[in-house]
């Protein structure tokens, strides 16, 4: 027969140990099976079968004739759900079991039992706090299990997720997903996500490349009605090696409810066929590592290098790269792994000119390979150096290993010349003739390869592709649909006093001097009248707050939709701090744009995308496309 009882959600933690009743040599003679169903739609509530999955906790609860538990400290057993929301475990013994839920993606409403010999009833336990003497009574249900018992749970999922569209965008080489989320409680929706894996069980905890195959978007907003979200996942990690296969993609939503798990829509199979990416030359290339410089490298070999040779098999650009393997040094000496380029007495004296790039925004890209990154500790005495005097500690800029981190394998270091840790003499950027990479004091051998150095003008300050550091008058949303560049833009709405978006950093170097410098960003307004003719302002500063060490401008006349804002630094109004210090362009830490419009809260939307600085005459793309 079938019995239906109201279910009370019990959120308690227990150890996951298996136990059974009766003789250890008996075979299990009972079991549970069933599913968890949406009490309103009748659909199974889909699950995660990985570490983020829901499960049922079952505790032995058989009592003796005096009403005392045979096992006063009952062991707990977990019944894990399958992806489709069903579960089964046949390895139980006839007896009484307390059943409860913990860390689930639903709120249980009722439970149904189907077994002629099974039954369910109310029970409770009372515990006493030894410190305060207060007692607490917890009520729950106990099931008498006899044979194979079907137990179905009727519940309300924390979220309902319905797919509108999922496909592989071949033109943009990314997965596009659009889906609707409905929350069933007053808890804010914490985030939505897109997950990719070769397995149809794909989920938050089962995705092929870990974080690289997960695109979670923070929401942190109470949904008053079903809301459509768009998420796009770039697929560089599939390039050249995992293309041409069928993958499974799944979307999900996660509320802020206590102990809530992800809710999902069904997985969708898509075929990913990546196009080869043509690498565009970036900036000005200093051609140090191709075959024609072989003799030059051999003549520069340092005593700490055991091997130094040209590799035309594993390299990134040109016709090959140079490989150095560290070797032993004389006892008592400091151990170095040193790679030197020097113009003194060499057959070829490389002199290189990068003055076409503004010094304040000039960055060096160094492509290198390391076999064991753990050897390269963050040592201030170990450096990467450039200079124009053809000898160490001459006219030089240098970066210490505390300013960057190496990883195993190939990588590209992006180093700002303006923020180099060490500057000696006066560097002549028309006559760069020295490159050195060295690290002191480690044990064991390591292999390093060098393939390319390029210099470029880095104008981008903030891509607006994540919400970190942003604040506003309303919830901060990463909008991945209507944007100008990259993968997203930052959006908020007004409150009754106006509308504001602001961002703080620890310290960012502005890549232009004040003279001839511009600040540029994209600004979206849903209602331009909320800005035009109203008190409004754009601010940047170096004090991490308004009205101190600040430059500000009044916004130009805006139109509904996207506006490209371009402001001259020399036109800004300067606001010093209480000590009289003005904004330090070497340490920008504040951006704000606002309007003091007095309109109903939530009636105006503002978005910001791509914050950049540039110098007049150098208004080139983010990666300057100079010819070699």
GIHUVEN-V256486 format. One record per helix or strand of 3 or more residues. SS is the DSSP state (h for helix, s for strand). FROM is the first residue (numbers start at 1). LEN is the number of residues. Records with the same first field share a line. If there is no record, write none. Layout:
# GIHUVEN-V256486
SS = FROM-LEN, FROM-LEN
This chain:
# GIHUVEN-V256486
s = 2-5, 30-9, 55-6, 76-5, 86-7, 95-8, 106-9, 119-10, 135-11, 148-10, 159-11, 174-10, 189-9, 214-8, 227-8, 245-11, 268-5, 284-3, 305-7, 321-6, 336-6, 362-9, 383-5, 396-5, 409-8, 422-3, 434-7, 447-11, 460-3, 470-3, 477-3, 489-5, 498-11, 517-9, 536-6, 550-4, 561-8, 573-3, 588-8, 605-11
h = 210-4, 236-3, 291-9, 359-3, 373-3, 528-3, 569-3
